[in-house]
Amino acid sequence: MLQSFVEKIGIPFFSTQMGKGVIDERNPLFLGTAALSDDDFLHRAIDPVYYPQQGVIGDIANSIWQLSEQIKYRTIGISLFF
């Protein structure tokens, strides 16, 4: 379900070391894996410490499916407008 969601909206993604393999890393939208080192280029794009603001309790696949069904978007070049 997560792979379908990423592909539907065309959003680039990365994985954590614990999440590797959830989506095939050969996907052209894959940016890389966030490592624990400060020199990892993904840490330069996000805060070094991330504090989640929202949580999902329940069936994550179903939650992602429901979000995917609600997204209305159009693409212009590589930009997405929601």
Buried (B, 14 or more C-beta within 10 A) or exposed (E): BBBEBBBEBEEEBBBEEEEEEEBEBEEEBBEEBBEEEEEBEBBEEEEEEEEEEEEEEEEEEEEBBEEBEEEEEEEEEEEEEE
